[in-house]
Amino acid sequence: MKVLLLILLCIISMFLGVFLGPAGIIDFEDPVMRSLALDYRLPRTILAMLVGAALASSGCAMQAFFRNPLADPYILGVSSAASAGAAIAISIGFAATSNIILAAFVSSLLTSFAVYRLGKRGESYAILLAGIAVASFLSGLTAIVIYFSQESVHEILFWTMGSFSKASWQKVTIILFPFILGTFYLIINTWNLNAVLLGDEHAKSLGLDIEKFRRELIAVVSLLTSASVAVCGVIGFVGIIVPHTMRLIFGESHQKLLPAAIIFGMTIMPFVDLLSRISTSGEIPVGAMTAMIGAPFFIYVLRRGL
Amino acid sequence: MKLEVQNVKVSLKSREILKDVTLKLENGEILAVLGPNGSGKSTLLRTIFGILKPMEGVVLYDGKSMDLDEIAKIAAYLPQEVPETKLRVIDVVLLGRTPHLSGIKKATRKDLYIALKALKAVNLENFAERVFNELSGGEKQKVMLARLFAQEPKIMLLDEPTAHLDLSAQIEIMRLVKSKVVEGSSAIVALHDINLAATFADKIVMLKNGVIHYEGRADEVLTPESIREIYGIDSIVKKIGKYVFVTPKVISSKNGKHVHVICGGGSGTAIIQSLVEAGYRVSAGVLNVLDSDWETAVDLGCEVICEAPFSEISEENHNKNLKLVEEANAVVLTNLNLGKGNLKNLFAAKRASELKKLVVIEKDPFKYRNFAGKVAEEVYESITKSSVVVKNEGDAIEAVRILVNG
């Protein structure tokens, strides 16, 4: 019942994303409006859905990995890596959109593996610390690049604020493969995610090769978050709030939690994007919007008790 | 299923944790592993389960060496720390089925049935939907035991399953393990509680610094000597039938003062214990062997002058008694019954009163306790005139303290 409702909400959100916008309700009789819906709003909505699901599912995975509900998909340093990669690409003249996306994606992927390698010798919090160190280094690097290349500030900022405004079918195809691979991996491994919640020693006592699973988990989350960041920049809070809310409704077990988080991520992201498009005459970056809505909601959820 | 651990050596971070450990476990046996913190108990269990690979030696299940994933199908290991999770109880128990699942892991109807049966076995059949973190310590550990049972192990490896639990939960956990073993498996349990081990284990190994120092049945292995060697403490070991009880001795810092107690028939038990606990070196005499005061004094490691059961005090023992009276910083005469057999004890007390170091505990008037005639009555009267007379052990301890410290 709760699942059906969730799916229904998801479909509604998708339709709203396509039919509503600053230009008003779509009239499919009008060829201009139709083209607006199919070439602009539809890819934008789908991109938002995929990114929402990717962030929610990797948030889920990271929270299991660290056994901490505050773990975030960007914990591996991906957020600052993407903007650093993009900034460097722009500043050295690789300004074509696909080049910038590629640079952001590659630098995110490399960074998350670097963070994992730096931190893996110690306990799981060593990865956290390594992530913080690498992220602040990369933020510094980005700031320096921005300082020396003032014209492209706006373009670089795109990655740090997060936005679907440059959505296109091309971006959808970029994220589609990592998305399918990553979420498929997580969905078939919900059992092991539950085992991880008991702690490493207990997971080993179930005969699991927990180190291998952790490596795979990091690889999958890097792929999902790097792809997301590369197509739309950093969108905070979704990776924490979505799993958290679903946990309150469906409980801790990943067999229900993970699919629910994926669907709810798909629901909430296009909806928030819609709000960011229509709430003002301009367009608020969606990352700012998620923070504005997410933070109060998060506090409400926390105070309701968990 | 037979388990053999042969000459196993394990090192962690280039420190040798297990040095040449060999043991065997037959079907239907509970083996308790005792040893202080850091003796290698957990390492031994983890090595048997295949989490750690030995540098030398082998672990054999029915003669075969196996890997972790294969071992998990026939053995189950319960780590020491209790997990913290908001998973439902049934989700936790179902995880016990992990080694038996293949491909995309998903619980079947059969797995659910086995998990619910395991919950029932630990008397928590109504707890399936509860959140694990909201249970009490004892309930959590029982859920973990159900998780273990759901794994349908032939051999259970439990690392301090009773740690942090109250007494009834400790007993219940061990009973559940025992009942599972009776159904046709075996168990190795690392324990801190010697008495729990003595009660539930068929065999005990005592481990220290990665070496097995003792191995055998509880009544063979548990002695004051072995406990001193393994734990470095003095203890009292009593054997009643097949049961063995171990009590550590409560000894505060010795204060170097010597108190001699003249007692008998149970009248000295309380004061001897109090004096020992207060840090005095206590001696007692003359006591008949098997007298309850004799047992107490011997158990507490006091010097005791003893006479054969039901025999009159010999001249030789009386002289020994007088010697202790003279050596002691204080002497206590307890509320003992006096007959012909132990009349000489009264004369020893008289000597103490002459030396001005006697404390007399008089709970009942002497005439009710005197079966040795007029002479004894007169001697007792003269004693009480030149000594401190108190009504109970508490006052006696205080009087001794004042006497000893001048």
Contacts between the chains, C-beta under 8 A, distances in Angstrom:
chain1	res1	chain2	res2	distance
A	67	B	84	7.7
A	67	B	85	7.8
A	188	B	104	4.7
A	189	B	105	7.9
A	191	B	95	7.8
A	191	B	98	7.0
A	191	B	101	7.2
A	191	B	105	3.6
A	191	B	106	6.8
A	192	B	105	6.9
A	194	B	87	6.3
A	194	B	91	6.0
A	194	B	95	6.1
A	195	B	95	5.5
A	195	B	98	6.3
A	197	B	83	7.4
A	197	B	85	4.6
A	197	B	87	5.9
A	198	B	83	4.1
A	198	B	85	6.0
A	198	B	87	7.8
A	198	B	92	7.1
A	198	B	95	6.7
A	199	B	79	7.8
A	199	B	81	7.0
A	199	B	83	5.1
A	199	B	84	7.8
A	201	B	79	4.1
A	201	B	81	6.9
A	202	B	79	5.7
A	202	B	83	5.4
A	204	B	51	5.2
A	204	B	68	7.2
A	205	B	49	7.0
A	205	B	51	7.9
A	205	B	72	7.5
A	205	B	76	7.2
A	205	B	77	4.3
A	205	B	78	6.8
A	205	B	79	5.7
A	206	B	72	6.3
A	206	B	95	6.0
A	206	B	96	7.3
A	206	B	98	3.9
A	206	B	99	6.3
A	206	B	151	7.8
A	207	B	68	5.7
A	207	B	69	4.6
A	207	B	71	7.1
A	207	B	72	2.6
A	207	B	73	7.1
A	207	B	98	6.3
A	207	B	99	4.2
A	208	B	69	8.0
A	208	B	98	6.5
A	209	B	68	7.5
A	209	B	69	7.4
A	247	B	86	7.7
A	251	B	86	7.6
A	251	B	87	7.8
A	251	B	88	6.2
A	251	B	131	8.0
A	252	B	85	6.7
A	252	B	86	4.2
A	252	B	87	4.8
A	252	B	88	7.3
A	252	B	91	7.4
A	252	B	131	7.7
A	253	B	87	5.8
A	253	B	88	6.5
A	253	B	91	4.6
A	255	B	106	7.8
